[in-house]
Structure formats: C-alpha cells, structure tokens
Amino acid sequence: MQWRVACGAGGASQRKVGRNFNWIWYLGAAVWFLNAALAMHHGSLRMGLTNAAISAVFLAAGIFFGRMARRRTGRGNGRPPLE
C-alpha cells in the first residue's frame, strides 16, 4: 500500500510518505539502549537485557527499512527504481 500526500498549490504535485522515515527506528534503538544502560546501572539485569534486546530489534528494523528505501529509490545499487 502506498500513501500519498498532496503538496503544493492545488495538490498538483505529490510525494510518498514514509520513504525517509527509517531514521525513527534508529532513534528508538538509541532510546531503548539508553534505557537498558540505565536499568543495568541501577541493578536490574533482567530489565536491562530485555531493553537491550528490544533495542537490537529496533536497530535491525532501521537497517531493514533503510535498505528497502534505498532499493525502492534506486540509490546505492546502480539500478533504476522499482516503481
């Protein structure tokens, strides 16, 4: 499913939403990692390891969606876009 948002006067031009939002996964990974470090610092090993695992999932999602975005736009692989 593709989402489109009207831009400009009268909605003449459109751009896809969600293509460049993979950075939010990296931000989430950083926050979860900080939370894991704080939990381990305060002596909660189980909560710290859980938060570190969640951080790893967010990091993997950021890498995955970043590669998908580059593949769809044709950047980085020398091929034309898929669309």
C-alpha positions as CSV (number, residue, x, y, z in Angstrom):
1,M,0.0,0.0,0.0
2,Q,1.3,3.4,-0.9
3,W,0.4,6.6,0.9
4,R,0.4,9.8,-0.9
5,V,0.1,13.4,0.4
6,A,-0.8,16.4,-1.7
7,C,1.9,19.0,-1.8
8,G,1.9,22.5,-3.3
9,A,-0.9,24.6,-4.6
10,G,-3.9,22.6,-5.6
11,G,-2.3,19.3,-4.9
12,A,-0.6,19.2,-8.3
13,S,2.5,17.5,-7.0
14,Q,2.5,14.5,-4.7
15,R,5.2,12.8,-2.7
16,K,5.3,9.5,-0.9
17,V,5.1,9.5,2.8
18,G,7.2,7.0,4.8
19,R,10.2,6.7,2.4
20,N,12.6,8.7,4.5
21,F,11.3,7.9,7.9
22,N,13.5,4.9,8.7
23,W,15.6,7.2,11.0
24,I,12.9,6.9,13.6
25,W,13.9,3.2,14.1
26,Y,17.4,4.4,14.9
27,L,16.1,6.9,17.3
28,G,14.0,4.2,19.0
29,A,17.0,1.9,19.2
30,A,19.1,4.7,20.9
31,V,16.4,5.4,23.4
32,W,15.9,1.7,24.3
33,F,19.7,1.2,24.6
34,L,19.9,4.2,26.9
35,N,17.0,2.7,28.9
36,A,18.9,-0.6,29.1
37,A,22.1,1.1,30.3
38,L,20.2,2.9,33.0
39,A,18.4,-0.3,34.1
40,M,21.7,-2.2,34.3
41,H,23.3,0.7,36.2
42,H,20.5,0.6,38.8
43,G,20.9,-3.1,39.2
44,S,18.1,-4.6,37.2
45,L,19.8,-7.1,35.0
46,R,16.7,-8.7,33.6
47,M,15.1,-5.4,32.6
48,G,18.3,-4.2,31.1
49,L,18.7,-7.3,29.0
50,T,15.1,-7.1,27.9
51,N,15.6,-3.4,26.9
52,A,18.8,-4.3,25.1
53,A,17.0,-7.0,23.1
54,I,14.3,-4.5,22.1
55,S,17.0,-2.0,21.1
56,A,18.5,-4.7,18.9
57,V,15.1,-5.3,17.2
58,F,14.7,-1.6,16.6
59,L,18.2,-1.4,15.1
60,A,17.5,-4.3,12.8
61,A,14.3,-2.8,11.7
62,G,16.1,0.5,10.9
63,I,18.7,-1.3,8.8
64,F,16.0,-3.4,7.0
65,F,13.7,-0.4,6.2
66,G,16.7,1.7,5.2
67,R,17.8,-0.9,2.7
68,M,14.3,-1.2,1.4
69,A,14.1,2.6,0.9
70,R,17.4,2.7,-0.9
71,R,16.3,-0.2,-3.1
72,R,13.0,1.4,-3.9
73,T,14.6,4.7,-4.9
74,G,17.5,3.1,-6.8
75,R,20.1,4.8,-4.6
76,G,23.3,2.8,-3.8
77,N,22.9,-0.1,-6.2
78,G,23.3,1.4,-9.7
79,R,19.9,0.2,-10.8
80,P,16.8,2.2,-11.6
81,P,14.0,2.5,-9.0
82,L,11.5,-0.4,-8.8
83,E,8.4,1.8,-9.4
